[in-house]
Amino acid sequence: LQAIPGVKVHGLTDPAAFARRVPTVSFTHPQVDPAALAICLDNHGVYVWNGHNYALPVVQFLGIGEGGVVRVGPTHYNTLAEIDHAVELI
């Protein structure tokens, strides 16, 4: 995701710190509404979440905006193939 122009991954991105994080990734793009992107991905068979994920004060503190983030997670929610497909679509 970090290689896609404009995409900002929120949270730990340093591979040396991956042991301190969960595999769920939240990201934004300044020109794409998180809800619209979530709907687009859903239309292509990839389920993701969008919004503030019950962390509105954190989203506001980080200046992310009312639309929140798109969140994708390769654990119980998405297969690795779905993650690859999502990256292709984004």
N, C-alpha and C positions, 0 to 999 in steps of 0.2 A: 504493500500500500504506500509506503514512504517513497517509492520510485515514481508514483503517479503525480504529475504536476498539480499543485494546489492542494493535495490531500494532506491533512495534518492528523497524525496519530496522537491521541491524548493518552498520556501515561508513560510508563517506562518503555523506552525503545532501544536501549543499549543491550546488546546480546549478553554482556557480562552480568546484567541485572535480571535476566529472565527467570532465575530461580526465585526471585522475590515477587513475581507477578503471576496472575492467572492467565490462561490463554485467550480470554475474551478481550477483544480490541474495540475501542471506541475511536471514531474518526469523524472529521468534518471536511467539507470543501466549501470555500467561500461563495461559490457560484451555484451550489446545488443544495436545495432544501432536503434535510434529512428524511422527512416523510416521503417526498417524491422519490428519492433514491430507494428507500425501503420498499415502496410500491413497485418500482421498476424491477428490483431484484426478485421480489415475490412473483411477479409476472413471468420471470424466467426460472422459477423453481428454487430460488434461494431465499430462505426465511431469515430475516434479521430483525432487530428491534430499532426503534428510533425514539427520540425524545430525551427527556432529562433523567429517565430511569430512576425515579424516586430520589434524585439527588439535586433538586432544583437549586438549593443554596450553593452547592459546589459548582454547578453549571454557571450560575450567575457570577460567582466569585472569579471563575476562570475567564469570564467574558465570552463564553461560547455563543450565547444568544438564545432566544426563546425556542428555536427549533431543536435545540439540543444536539445530539450526536447520532450517528449510525453505529450500531454495536453488533458485532459478529463474533461467534465463538466456536472454535473447532473442538468441542468436547461433546456434550450430550445433544447439542443443537444443530451443528453443521458437520458434514463429512469434509474431509480434506479436498475431495473433488468439488464440492460446493464452494469451498473457500477459493479454490483456483478459478472456478467459473465466475464467482463474484468479482474477483480482481480483474478478470478479462472484461466483464461488463462495465466496471467502473472506469 
